[in-house]
Amino acid sequence: MPFIIKKLHSDTEQRAFLFLIRELGLSQREAQRYIAIGRLFKDGTAVTKTSMLVKGSLDYICFEPQSRGLLPIFQTDEFALFDKPSGVMVHPQNRHTPYSLIDEIKSHFGMDANITHRIDQETSGLVLSSKNKRSERILKMMFENREMNKRYIAMVHGKVSRETKISVPLLRQKDDSAIVRMVVKVHASGKSSETTVRPLRYYPELDMTLIEAKPMTGRQHQIRVHLFHVKHPIVGDPIYAQKEEDVIRFLDREISEEERIEKSGAKRLLLHASQLDFIYGGNHYSIHSQTDFLEEAFLSMNK
């Protein structure tokens, strides 16, 4: 478990955020944020006001990364790329999450290293991490400014016969429906989004097509929603193109692998971040995933 409780002690009465700065060497911003999200406890009660006076024994919940041996496939002094397996979260969902990619990143490169973008838990493939605060700011800005050329491959239902540009607005919002966690949909009041889809190979015996998807924008679930919108949902998608009751059962982890294959075509989402092209520090980088996605795809379709 990467989140542990560290026992601390303050001999003198002092403000909570100053105590964390002095005791743990945190910046003022870090100390205030960790207090605000309830990381510091006094007598079993969270200290949530940064100016609160504390003294004596305190408990501090801190993150101590634990590696499971996943190594970067490419790295420089400034950044590293990981080939994330499907099923691994990029960030911990909460303090009870046993493992995420951030464990590997901070285990290998220290606590200043960080994720620079996100992909879904079930999406496999390339994830770019920074090694220091400076490169983190630069790389995140490059993603924001669309200076990263990302390509994905996916197995989708049906025959995709020609290259298609999908340009529909996507809306991310919470509502009162039973599937409140499904928050992305095509909607006129949403944000503009664009994905280019190119067929690579059609499998008539499966009525499935291997496609390449190039997102020109970076909306949440963009590729999944766009392909669902054009009636070619991604094989293994447990949310889009599924009945509401089955979506709820999946989110509540009540669907077996066999039933998921029966309903969606595979036991995992068959979407893979396959290539990343960008210029950093005057150098051009074109990184390709080393995962055999097709092999994993066909294995995931078998009961």
N, C-alpha and C positions, 0 to 999 in steps of 0.2 A: 504494500500500500504506500504510494508516494507521499501522501499527506500524513504527517506524524504530529504528535503533541510534544512540544519542547517546553520543559520546565524552566521558568525564568524567575529572577528575584530582584526586587528593587529595595535597597537599603534606606533610601530617602524618598519622601513624597515628591512626585514630579508628574508633569503632564504626560499622558499616555504616548503621544506621538514622539515626544522628546526621549522617552525611555527606550522606545524601539530604535530610534536613530542611534542612541548611544550604545545600546546593548548589542544590536545586530548589524550596525553599520549601514542601515537603510538610508535612502534619500528621504527628504521630507515628504515628497509626493508618494513614495512607496509606503512609508509609515502611515500616512493619512488614509491611503486607499485600503490597506490591509485592516485597519481599524474599522473603516466604514463598512467593509464586507463581513465583519465579525470574526476576525482571526485571533483576537486577543481576548482572554477570559480572566475574570477575577471572581474567585469563589463560585465557579460554575456558571457565571452570567457574563454574556458577551459585553465587552467594552466597545461602545459604538460612537462615543463622542471623543474626538481627538484631543480635546482640551481637558478631559476628565483627569483628576489627580489619582495616581495609583501608588501603592506601596505594598511591600511584602511579596508573597508568592503569587505568580501569574502563570497561566497556560497560554502558549502561543502555537497555533496550528500553522505548520510550515510545509512547504513542498520539498521533498527530497527525491529527486528522480532515480528510477531504478531501470537499468537497461535490461532488455531481453535479447540482446545480441544483434539487433538490426543495424547494419552499417550503411553509410552513405555510398551511393554508386559513383558520385563525382563530388569533388570539393576543391576550393581554393582557400586562400587565407581569409577571405571575406564571407563566403557562403558555402552551403553544401546542399546536395540533392539526394533525397531518399526515395526509394521505390516502395511506397506504402502498400501493404497487403489490404485486401478487402476485409472489413470488420474491425479495423483498428481506427479509433478516434484520433483526430488531429490534436484536439485539446481535451482535457478531462471535462466531463459533463458537470461533475460536482466533486467534492472532496472525498467521495467514496469510490470514484472511478479507479479501478486497480491499475490501469495502464493506458497510456496514449502515446502518440508519436513525440509529444513534447518531452516525455521521459528520455527517449533516445537522444534527442537534440541537446538537452541540457546535461545529460550524462557524458556525452562525447565532447561538448564544446563549452560547458560552463553555464552559469545562470544568466549571463547576458545574451546568450544565443536564443533565438526565437523563431517561431513560424512566421512566414511573411504573407501567406494566403491560406485559404481553406479548400478542402474538397470533402464531400460527404463521407461518412463513416464507411458506407458500403462501396464507395468508389475506390478503385485501386489506382496505383500509379504515382507519378512524379509530384513531390512536394518540395518546395524550395525553402530552406531555412537560412537565416542570417547567423553570423558568428559573433557579432557585436552590435551595439546600439546604433552606430553610424550606418553600417550596412543595412540594418533593419529599416531605418528611416528611408534610405535610398530605394531599397527593393520594394517596400510597401507603396512608395510614391510611384514607382514604375508600373506596378499593377493598377494603381488608381488611374494613371494617365494612359493606360492601355498600351504600354511599351513592351509588354510580354506577349509573345506569340504562342498561344496554347493550342494544342491539338489533342483530341480524344478519339478513341475508337470505341465502338459499342456494337452489340448484337441487338437488332430490333426485330419486332414482329412484322411480317409482311414483306413485300417486294418493293424496294426503293430502286427505281429504274433510272433516275437522272439526278444530277446535282441540283440542290434546292437551297434557296436562301429563305430562312424563316424569320420574319420581322413582325412580331406582335408584342404589345406591351404586357408586362408581368406585374401583378399586384401582390405584395406580401402584407397580409394583415391577419389579425385574429378575429374570429367571429364566435357566435354562440352555438355553432353546430357541434355534433358529437365528435367530429374529427378536427378539433381546434388546433392540433399540432400540424395539420396539413394546411399551410398558410400561403402557398404560392399558386396563382391561377392567372390565366389570360383574362385581362380586364381592360376596358378602354381607359380607365383612370390610372392604370399602372405606369411603370417606368418603361421607356423604350428598351428593346432588347433585340439582338440579332445573332443568329447562328447559321452558318453555312454547313450543309450536310452533303457528303459525297459518298455514293455507294462504292464499296470495294469488292464484294462478292455476295452473290445470292445463293442460298442453300434451299433448293426446291423441295427436298425431302422434309425439311423442317419449316418451310415457308418463313424463313428468317433471312435478314440481310446484315452482313458486316458492313458498317459504315464508319466514315471519319467525320467528326464534328469539330468545327472551328468556331468557338464563341467569340464574337466581336465585342460583347459586353460581358459583365461578370455578375449577373443576377443569381440569387440563390435558386438552386434546382433548375437553372435555365435550360440546360440541354434536355433534362428529363421532361419538363413541361412542354417545351417546343416539340419534341418528338411525339409526345402524347397528343398534342394539339393537331398534328398532321396525320394522326391515326397510325403511327408507327412507334408505339411505346417500347421502351427498352425492356428486353427480356430480363425477367427477375425483379422488375420494379414492384415492390409490395404495396405501393400507395397509389400512384397514378395508373389509371385503367382498371382499378380493382373496385369491388363493391364496398360500400361504406362499412358494413359489418366486418368484412375481412380486413380492411385497413385498421379498424379498432383492435381486432384480434391480433394482428401483427404487432402493432404498437404496444400491446399488452403482453407480447411474447407468448401467445396462446396457439400459434400455428406451427405445426411440425415442418421439418424440411421437406418431407414427402408431399404434404399438402401445398406447401408454397410452390414447389416445382409444378404440381398439377394446375395451380391457378395462375402462376405468372411465367412459368417456363424454366426457372432456374432457382437455386437456393441462395443466390446472391445477385445483386444488381450488376448486370454485365456492361459496365461503363468503366473505362480505363483511361487515365491521363497519360498519354503515350509520348508526347514530345513537348519540349519547351525551348523556345528560341528567344534570345535577348542579347543586348549589348550592355556590358558593365565594365567601367574603367577603361573604355576604349577597345575592349576585346569582345569579339562575337562568340557567343556560346550556343551550340545546338545540341541539346541533351535528349537522348532517346531512352525510353524505359527498357530495362533488360528482362522484363517479365514476359513469358510466353502467354499472352492473353488468350489466344485461341485455345490452347491446351486447357487453361483454367476454365474457360467458358464451357467447353464440351464436358469437362468433368463435373461442373456445377449443374448441368442439365440432367445428369444421371441420378436416378433414385438409389 
